């Protein structure tokens, strides 16, 4: 008989998760530290749509919050942060957009 405390949580494989291109964009913007409102402005969609995307992404990735989502995204090579995982990412335009947003935020806070 197995001890329930010793049982491993279910694991998911990278191949079993079907994320849309828009969901991947949202993940990258979450990883860049943007709020849902900022993501909505950046993608020209409503905040409620962003909320729905994030809810769907959390369900698909079996993560509980934004921090866990970013950790998952780094683990699976879905995002590039400060040159980490960048060799795995094939979407430089969104990374350039994220860098521009971060630079703008730094200038505004200075």
C-alpha positions in Angstrom: 0.0 0.0 0.0 1.4 3.4 -0.9 1.5 6.4 1.4 -0.5 9.3 -0.1 2.1 11.7 1.3 4.7 10.0 -0.8 2.7 10.1 -4.1 4.1 12.4 -6.7 1.9 15.2 -8.1 0.8 14.7 -11.7 3.4 15.9 -14.2 2.7 17.5 -17.5 4.9 17.3 -20.6 5.6 20.2 -22.8 3.9 18.4 -25.7 0.7 18.0 -23.8 0.0 21.7 -23.5 -1.4 23.6 -26.4 -0.9 27.3 -25.9 -2.1 29.8 -28.5 0.2 32.4 -29.9 -1.7 35.0 -27.9 -1.3 33.0 -24.7 2.5 32.8 -25.4 2.6 36.6 -25.8 0.7 37.0 -22.5 3.1 34.7 -20.7 6.1 36.7 -22.0 4.5 40.0 -20.9 3.7 38.5 -17.4 7.3 37.4 -17.2 8.4 40.9 -18.0 6.5 42.1 -15.0 3.6 43.8 -16.7 0.2 44.1 -14.9 -2.9 42.8 -16.6 -3.9 46.4 -17.4 -0.4 47.0 -19.0 -0.7 43.8 -21.0 -4.2 44.8 -22.2 -2.8 48.2 -23.4 0.2 46.6 -25.1 -1.9 44.0 -26.9 -4.8 46.4 -27.6 -7.3 44.1 -25.9 -9.5 44.5 -22.8 -8.2 43.8 -19.3 -11.0 41.2 -18.9 -9.6 39.4 -22.0 -6.2 39.4 -20.4 -7.7 38.1 -17.2 -9.3 35.3 -19.1 -6.1 34.5 -21.0 -4.2 34.2 -17.7 -6.9 32.1 -16.1 -6.8 29.7 -19.1 -2.9 29.7 -19.1 -2.8 28.9 -15.4 -5.2 26.0 -15.9 -3.3 24.6 -18.9 0.0 24.8 -17.2 -1.3 23.6 -13.9 0.2 26.6 -12.1 -1.4 28.5 -9.2 -0.1 32.0 -9.7 2.0 34.4 -11.9 5.2 33.5 -10.1 4.7 29.7 -10.7 3.7 30.5 -14.3 6.9 32.4 -15.0 8.9 29.6 -13.3 7.1 27.1 -15.6 7.7 29.2 -18.6 11.4 29.4 -17.9 11.6 25.7 -17.3 10.0 24.9 -20.6 11.8 27.6 -22.6 8.8 29.7 -23.3 10.3 33.0 -22.1 13.7 34.7 -22.2 14.6 36.9 -19.2 17.9 38.7 -19.0 19.5 36.4 -21.6 18.3 33.3 -19.7 16.8 30.7 -22.1 17.2 33.1 -25.0 18.8 30.5 -27.2 15.5 28.5 -26.9 13.2 31.3 -28.0 12.5 31.9 -31.6 10.4 35.1 -31.2 12.7 38.1 -31.0 10.0 40.7 -32.0 8.1 40.2 -28.7 11.3 40.2 -26.7 12.2 43.6 -28.3 8.8 44.9 -27.4 9.3 43.7 -23.8 12.7 45.5 -23.7 11.1 48.7 -25.0 8.4 48.5 -22.3 10.9 47.9 -19.6 13.1 50.8 -20.8 10.1 53.1 -20.9 9.1 52.1 -17.3 12.6 52.8 -16.1 12.6 56.2 -17.7 9.2 57.1 -16.2 10.3 56.0 -12.7 13.6 58.0 -12.9 
